[in-house]
Amino acid sequence: MENSTPIYIIEEAKLRRNLALIKDVAERTGSEFILAFKAFALWKTFPIFREYIQSTTASSLSEAMLAYHEFGKKAHTFSPAYTDGEFDDIVACSSHITFNSLSQYERFHHRASSCSIGLRVNPEYSEVGTMLYNPCAPGTRFGITADKLPKELPSDIDGFHCHCHCESGADVFERTLRHIEEKFSPWFSQIKWINFGGGHLVTRKGYDIELLERIMKGFHQRYPHLKVIFEPGSAFAWQTGPLVAHVVDIVNDRGIKTAILDVSFTCHMPDCLEMPYHPEVRGAELVDLEEATKENTYRLGGNSCLSGDFMGSWRFKNPLVIGQEIIFEDMIHYTTVKTNMFNGISHPSIGMLHMDGKLEILRHFGYEDYRNRMD
Ligand SMILES: Cc1ncc(COP(=O)(O)O)c(C=O)c1O
């Protein structure tokens, strides 16, 4: 493979550091942490994950199959709506099935008797500011509010599932938990487990692990019979590696210089446009729009035909040159699962930087991958 192929590089040392920390947090908080595939599903790394965690969570048939066949354990599955045609196959790959609504429960629960059954509940409280990521916004399609739950739960319901965080700290969880308990504790004596969803960014620098420990100590004292599960995704792959791209051309319009790269924001870093957030670029400083025409300052542009496939601007130490590496930091979680082949643009390879410094190419993509999606 040529050196110049763009590549996502997951760094084993950083992944193991996150996994070790999560294992420690799980022990200290008396809870189980499981991996949410929606954020990370590079299955060739699963043997490493299995050294630290036991289970995973799926949100579709394919993710449930990945859990069963590649991770080697049935999944904790939640989907906003199961379909008739897929439900039995999902059940076959799942240990836990959570229903998003009472109507889905009514329709399918008799076919899920081999699983532990849960209901997703909506505490009507979330501090997630970006509406795209707020599952408790008015009109949400997620979860059952307390006023809709029957006083006596059906006897086959074992658990509650509640997801209302996004890259959140323990302080947010503390405040949210008050609402969860206020709304749903009347039912806690009828269930065996509670899943507090994802969005707990325990591996972020500064996350207050002691606070989480105290919160969970109190929770276990109040409800000693409840098994607690957290299912973060981002926390596992947080800051575990970059996307390495290259400058292919430099164009200039009205003094605004754009370095066109061999990657695309819309194809290979879609959260940058969707979330939106500005990624960190190694050796460059993000500057305001007014500074776009200044020296050594560039927009970075994708190689798709979408006009908005650019971000900027970044100031570099020196002028950019064709062939130069542009390194986008922290491009593993969500990015690697969300990429697409719009325009047929070459997809970056996926590599793993091992502890001994060796780079293993896990996957290289080519024309066949593009073609096979269009059969
Ligand atoms: C139900 C559910 N669980 C877990 C996650 C993972 O969240 P995160 O990757 O932010 O930890 C999400 C993210 O959207 C989710 O919707």
The ligand as an SDF file (V2000), in Angstrom:
LIG
                    3D

 16 16  0  0  0  0  0  0  0  0999 V2000
  -29.4510    4.3460   23.5410 C   0  0  0  0  0  0  0  0  0  0  0  0
  -28.0300    4.7770   23.4450 C   0  0  0  0  0  0  0  0  0  0  0  0
  -27.1030    4.1240   24.1720 N   0  0  0  0  0  0  0  0  0  0  0  0
  -25.8010    4.4580   24.1190 C   0  0  0  0  0  0  0  0  0  0  0  0
  -25.3540    5.4900   23.2930 C   0  0  0  0  0  0  0  0  0  0  0  0
  -23.8940    5.8120   23.2520 C   0  0  0  0  0  0  0  0  0  0  0  0
  -23.6470    7.1120   23.6450 O   0  0  0  0  0  0  0  0  0  0  0  0
  -22.1690    7.7010   23.7200 P   0  0  0  0  0  0  0  0  0  0  0  0
  -21.4210    7.2180   22.5440 O   0  0  0  0  0  0  0  0  0  0  0  0
  -22.3760    9.1830   23.6970 O   0  0  0  0  0  0  0  0  0  0  0  0
  -21.5750    7.2360   25.0010 O   0  0  0  0  0  0  0  0  0  0  0  0
  -26.3000    6.2120   22.5360 C   0  0  0  0  0  0  0  0  0  0  0  0
  -25.8770    7.3210   21.6770 C   0  0  0  0  0  0  0  0  0  0  0  0
  -26.6360    7.9290   20.9810 O   0  0  0  0  0  0  0  0  0  0  0  0
  -27.6790    5.8360   22.6000 C   0  0  0  0  0  0  0  0  0  0  0  0
  -28.6030    6.4620   21.8690 O   0  0  0  0  0  0  0  0  0  0  0  0
  1  2  1  0
  2  3  1  0
  2 15  2  0
  3  4  2  0
  4  5  1  0
  5  6  1  0
  5 12  2  0
  6  7  1  0
  7  8  1  0
  8  9  2  0
  8 10  1  0
  8 11  1  0
 12 13  1  0
 12 15  1  0
 13 14  2  0
 15 16  1  0
M  END
$$$$
